Amino acid sequence: MARNKPLGKKLRMAQRMKSNSSVPTWAVMRTAGKVRTTPKQRNWRRSKLKP
């Protein structure tokens, strides 16, 4: 991938990186382990980003 990216693409990638973070530990503890993953969490090998 190019080093210099268009601003729009850079912002979209940053947004996806933020949403890809895991659930906080306190949330897992509070729900007794029922909530472990975020619905929007993705893996870089399994699913690609839309341009």
Residue pairs with C-beta under 8 A, 6 or more apart in sequence:
5 13
9 51
12 49
13 49
16 42
16 49
19 38
19 40
19 41
20 38
20 40
20 41
20 42
21 38
22 37
22 38
22 41
23 35
23 36
23 37
23 38
27 35
28 35
28 36
